[in-house]
Amino acid sequence: MAEINNIMDVIEAGLKAETLRQKAIASNVANLQTPGYRSVDIRFEELLDKAMQGSETLDLGDIQSELYEPGETPVKSNGNDVSLEVEVGKMIKNTLHQKTYIRLLQTKYRQMQLAMDVR
């Protein structure tokens, strides 16, 4: 299993991935009625898991989220596969992930502050 040197790197990589995912969701919603548009999402968790299974030290800066077409929803007659209900669900889940990363970041900063205040 790969070694993670800094939890802050994990939090940063997660926040970047969730920000990119939020942009993908916004693009999907904006193209809800665009003929031929296919919904997009990002791969981050799978890439992180694969990198963590390796034996060398993990550099999270090397993990780039991938944009892909999941093809999970049926295609409508106009060739568009965006489902507003699915996108709203993804948006809610993504928002919860972002809040979790932010809370983790706040906790780490609080721990650093406490360590600096020790006399």
C-alpha positions as CSV (number, residue, x, y, z in Angstrom):
1,M,0.0,0.0,0.0
2,A,1.3,3.5,-0.8
3,E,2.4,5.8,1.9
4,I,0.7,9.2,2.1
5,N,3.1,11.8,3.5
6,N,0.6,14.6,4.3
7,I,-3.1,14.5,5.0
8,M,-3.3,18.1,3.8
9,D,-2.4,16.8,0.3
10,V,-5.3,14.3,0.4
11,I,-7.7,17.1,1.5
12,E,-6.4,19.4,-1.2
13,A,-6.7,16.7,-3.9
14,G,-10.2,15.9,-2.8
15,L,-11.3,19.5,-2.8
16,K,-9.9,20.0,-6.3
17,A,-11.7,16.9,-7.5
18,E,-15.0,17.9,-6.0
19,T,-14.6,21.4,-7.5
20,L,-14.1,19.9,-10.9
21,R,-17.1,17.6,-10.4
22,Q,-19.3,20.6,-9.4
23,K,-18.3,22.2,-12.8
24,A,-19.2,19.0,-14.6
25,I,-22.6,18.9,-12.9
26,A,-23.2,22.5,-13.8
27,S,-22.3,21.8,-17.4
28,N,-24.7,18.9,-17.5
29,V,-27.6,20.9,-16.1
30,A,-26.8,23.8,-18.5
31,N,-27.0,21.4,-21.4
32,L,-30.2,19.6,-20.2
33,Q,-32.0,20.4,-23.5
34,T,-29.0,20.4,-25.9
35,P,-29.6,17.8,-28.6
36,G,-26.8,15.2,-28.7
37,Y,-25.2,16.3,-25.4
38,R,-23.9,13.4,-23.2
39,S,-23.5,13.9,-19.5
40,V,-20.0,14.0,-18.0
41,D,-18.5,13.2,-14.7
42,I,-15.0,12.8,-13.2
43,R,-13.0,9.9,-12.0
44,F,-11.0,10.7,-8.9
45,E,-11.9,8.1,-6.3
46,E,-11.0,5.2,-8.5
47,L,-7.6,6.8,-9.5
48,L,-6.8,7.6,-5.8
49,D,-7.7,4.0,-4.8
50,K,-5.5,2.6,-7.6
51,A,-2.6,4.9,-6.7
52,M,-2.9,3.9,-3.0
53,Q,-2.7,0.2,-3.9
54,G,0.8,0.8,-5.3
55,S,3.9,0.2,-3.2
56,E,5.7,3.5,-3.7
57,T,5.2,6.8,-2.0
58,L,2.1,8.5,-3.3
59,D,2.3,11.9,-4.8
60,L,-1.2,13.2,-4.9
61,G,-0.1,16.1,-7.2
62,D,0.4,13.4,-9.9
63,I,-3.2,12.2,-9.7
64,Q,-5.3,14.2,-12.2
65,S,-9.1,13.8,-12.2
66,E,-10.4,12.4,-15.5
67,L,-13.4,13.7,-17.3
68,Y,-15.5,10.9,-18.8
69,E,-19.0,10.0,-20.1
70,P,-20.6,7.6,-17.6
71,G,-23.5,6.5,-19.8
72,E,-25.6,5.7,-16.8
73,T,-28.9,7.3,-17.9
74,P,-31.0,6.4,-20.9
75,V,-30.6,8.5,-24.1
76,K,-33.7,10.6,-25.0
77,S,-35.0,10.9,-28.6
78,N,-32.8,14.1,-29.1
79,G,-29.6,12.1,-28.2
80,N,-29.3,13.8,-24.8
81,D,-28.9,11.7,-21.7
82,V,-28.9,14.3,-19.0
83,S,-31.4,13.6,-16.2
84,L,-32.1,16.6,-13.9
85,E,-33.0,14.3,-11.0
86,V,-29.7,12.4,-11.3
87,E,-27.7,15.7,-11.6
88,V,-29.4,17.2,-8.5
89,G,-28.6,14.0,-6.6
90,K,-25.0,14.2,-7.7
91,M,-24.9,17.9,-6.7
92,I,-26.2,17.1,-3.2
93,K,-23.6,14.3,-2.7
94,N,-20.8,16.5,-4.1
95,T,-21.8,19.3,-1.7
96,L,-21.6,16.9,1.2
97,H,-18.1,15.7,0.1
98,Q,-16.9,19.3,-0.2
99,K,-18.2,20.2,3.3
100,T,-16.5,17.1,4.7
101,Y,-13.1,18.1,3.2
102,I,-13.6,21.6,4.5
103,R,-14.3,20.3,8.0
104,L,-11.2,18.1,7.8
105,L,-9.2,21.1,6.8
106,Q,-10.6,23.2,9.6
107,T,-9.7,20.5,12.1
108,K,-6.1,20.3,10.8
109,Y,-5.7,24.0,11.1
110,R,-7.2,24.0,14.6
111,Q,-4.7,21.2,15.5
112,M,-1.8,23.3,14.2
113,Q,-3.0,26.3,16.1
114,L,-3.2,24.4,19.3
115,A,0.3,23.0,18.7
116,M,1.6,26.5,18.2
117,D,-0.1,27.9,21.3
118,V,1.5,25.3,23.7
119,R,3.8,26.9,26.1
